[in-house]
Each structure stands twice: as C-alpha cells, then as structure tokens.
Amino acid sequence: MLTLLVLLPAAVAALLLCVPRSAPRALFLCAWTATAAAELGLVLAAWAADGTPMDDGMRYEISTRWIPSAGVGYHVGVDGLSLPLVALTCVLFLACAVYTWHEGGRGTERMREYAALFLFLQATCVGLFVALDLILFFVFFDLSLVGMYFLIAGWGHSGARRAALKFFLYTFTGSLALLLGFVGLYLASMPHTFDISELTAQNPLSGRPLYGGLVLLALGFGLAVKTPVFPFHTWLPPAHTEAPAAGSAILAGVMLKMGTYGFLRIAMPVMPGAWRDFALVFVVVGVVSVLYGALVAMAQTDFKRMIAYTSVNHMGYILLALGAVAAVTTDQHTEEARHLAVSGAVFQMVSHGLLTGGLFLLAGVLYARGRTYDMGLYSGLAARTPVLAGLTGIAAFASLGLPGFSGFVAEFQIFAGSLGARPVATALALLGILLTAALFLRALHRVFLGPLRLPRVPGGEEGPVLPGHERRFGDIRAAESVAVVPLLGLAVVLGIAPRFVLDVVEPASHAVLHLLAR
C-alpha cells in the first residue's frame, strides 16, 4: 500500500506530461483531483484497517535491497509519527487540487505542467514520511526541493525567480549538510548501514560525544533550514510571498514538517546521547524562533508574508518541546510530561498544516480579487465579503490557539510537557501566544473592519478600475470554499475530539521516549 501511495501520483504526473498541452484544462484538473482523492482514500483505509490503537511498531512495512553494497535499501513503513503526517499531506494536496478549479492566479496557466508538478511533489512528500532508510529519506528530501523550485519560479509573482533561487540554494545547502550527517552515521555503524531501524537498534554514537556532537550539528543544520527556525529562516518569507497560493499551502503545511519530522524520526532515536547533551541548544533556538517569528510577523504589511513568519513562530514551539523532552528525561521527571511534549509536537505539526494551509489559500482568494497582499490597501471587506471574512477569522483564531481548535490541544500539550523541565523557556514561549493574538487581530481589523476601501489595481480580475467608480469585489467562490472549509472543519474536530489522532500518536511517542532514555 505504501509503495502505491508513493508511486501513484508520480505515475499520473508522468502520464499527464504525455498528454498534449492543447487538451482541455478540465482533463488535467480531473486527473489531479481524482489522484489526490484516491491517495486520501488509501490513507483513510490504512488508518481504519485496525480499529485498535496502534502499537509502537511499524505498519505496512516493506524492506528490500536497493544498493546492497552500500547498505542502502528500499525500506518503508508507517507508525504513529508518520501516519498523521501522511494523512495531512493527502488532505492538503486534495484541497489544493480543488482550490485550483477556480483559482484566479497563475495556476490557471500551463495546467498540464502545474498539475504534474503538484502530483510529483505529493509523491516526494509521502515518500519522505514513509522512508525508513536514510538515503531514501534524502532522495525524497532533495526531490521535493526540485519540485517546489519549479513551482515557485514558473507560477509565482513578479519576484518569483529570485525567491525560488534563494529557496533552492539555501535548502540545498541544508540537504548537503544532512547528507554529511547521514554518512557520519553510516561510518559509525557496524555493520555499516543506512537503515534507520538498524541504526536505532545499534545506537552507534553511544559513548562517542565528540563524534555525536559533530553528526548532530550536521543533521541539526540541515533539518533546521528545512523547518525553518531562527536564524535559518530567511529563505521562507520571499518563497511564500512569491509562490502561488496553493504552492504556499503545500510549502508551509507539508514541507516544513519534513524538518521537525526528521528530528523525531532520526536525530532523537538514533543518537539519544548527543540529543540529550545538546538539548538546551534546541530549547533556546525554539524559544527565540517563537518570539522572533511573532514579533517580525507583527511588523509586516503584506498579509502572506505575515502568515509566513507565523510559521517560524509555530515551528519554534515544536523545537522547544523536543528539546525539553531530553531535559525531562535527563532530570528524571514524570513520564507523563515527556509523553505530553512529544505528542503535542506531532499534534502541532498536523494542526499547523491544516490551519496555515487554509490561511494561505484564503490569502490567495484575497489576491485573486485585489491583486495585492498589502493589508494597507484593504479595509472594511467584511461588509462586501462576509464569508471570506468569517473563514479568515476562524483560521486566525484557531492559529493563535483558541480553545475549541486543534491549536489549543497542541500548544497545551507542548507547554504542559515542557514547563517542568524548562520553566523559564516555557514562560517566554507563552508570550508568543499573546504576540500571535495581537498580530492576527491587527490584521483582521485592518483588512475586514472599518470603512470599505479596495485596492485600485488596473486590469485586475474583476475588470479595470476607473476613477470615481467602485470595483466589484466578490466573496469566496464555491471551489475555494470547498477547499478551505474542510481544513478548518478538521481543525475544529481535532480541537473538540482529538482522541482518534492521539490514539495513533501516543504509542509512537512512548517508543521515542524509550529510545531517548538509553
């Protein structure tokens, strides 16, 4: 099943590229949407295959030799850490496919290539989350950079090529550091292997603090760039600002999770001693990212750029939790605190993906009407677009961690699990919630409240703007709402009844804690 999940979108992407460009746009959209829906159906079938909570082992595991002389294999599987992220990936890609049916941006051009790129990206993202071999992980990690580079450069806004180049060079540098760390783990193991399960069982860096510190430095840099956290985040705002709305939703909702997932899947269980030794570094970087991301987001006038900086803020919470877990283990605090922190980190990945993906799609709706993300050019839109205003308000309140939404469950677990080990750091991180609330309320007030003011952009989607005439500014359309509403609805479901996800996550979090305590 996992091989099918990885290969199906890639195969459909290849087939679409064989179809003439002159084929109807609807053909490419139908193929893309149907494939994304089939992927989601396969994930739901895998989730529902066993009605009992998952144990700490792998499901649907496949392991075959790929490059046996180098210790590289095709090894895939899912557990409570990866299955929620695979499901999140499939939900967001389907939402983007539906959203594109009536997207007013540049995604309407060259639909064959556009749909094929998204399907290719889906294959790489799913492949990374199910990979249990370091080289396989690296292959999918790098291929995702290629897909996103072409998506930003080919369908982004005016500064897209420069932003795409910065994104690729920055993140490719991180991937090279990641590869260096993987080679270090390979050389430390005996027998030599890139298999994550075998490396975890060996714990090859035990009793080698200097070697472990250097390998963790390489892995930490590569994964921190991808996450991203301060100070490795500078590629993120321009990439998000210039990317098409659906591309931004995937970049923030799925691809940023590759970094935090790498910490949980590779760094913590494979090199527990090094992680404990340098846990304070990750705590500090996490807290700085929380505060820095929120403060810089508050200073933005560009709506999309503001959302991008909130991702730095939210990823900081995850890094705080993962660093605090190691401190709790070292100080022999309660098992429950460790458990809450890890579970909260995974839950935050899912919550952030749903909410930020929805926010970026809503930003795309705004841009399709006004041809700008500048919040200073809008005012009073709630009277003209009440549904858009309502959905944006829900997404904003959910992102700041209001009770009843998934963000509250995730942040509560993170803070409850981190407070005992790192009280000062956790208290500082709590300020991030206040700052996030302030920046979202300020944005909602500027764009949707007050007297009506629309950007006067000639030649926009709704027609030219003439002096003394008020341009038509439509509310959210059916395809756009069908894409966004399920994301926000899932955030509400997870905020009210999170148990069905936690039942999957918690056994895997216990397994990570057991490995970290070695």
Secondary structure, DSSP 8 states (H G I E B T S, - for coil): -HHHHHHHHHHHHHHHHHS-TTS-HHHHHHHHHHHHHHHHHHHHHHHHT-SS---SS-EEEEEEEEEGGGTEEEEEEE-TTTHHHHHHHHHHHHHHHHHHTT--SGGGSSHHHHHHHHHHHHHHHHHHHHB-BHHHHHHHHHHHHHHHHHHHHHHS-TTHHHHHHHHHHHHHHHHHHHHHHHHHHHHHSSS---BHHHHHHH-TTTT-HHHHHHHHHHHHHHHHHHTT-TTS-TTHHHHHHHS-HHHHHHIIIIITHHHHHHIIIIIHHHSHHHHHHTHHHHHHHHHHHHHHHHHHHHT--BHHHHHHHHHHHHHHHHHHHHHHHHHHHHHT--HHHHHHHHHHHHHHHHHHHHHHHHHHHHHHHHHHHHS--BGGG-B-HHHH-HHHHHHHHHHHHHHTT-TTSHHHHHHHHHHHHHHTT-HHHHHHHHHHHHHHHHHHHHHHHHHHSSS-B----TTBTTB---TT---------HHHHHHHHHHHHHHHHHHH-THHHHHHHHHHHHHHHHHHT-
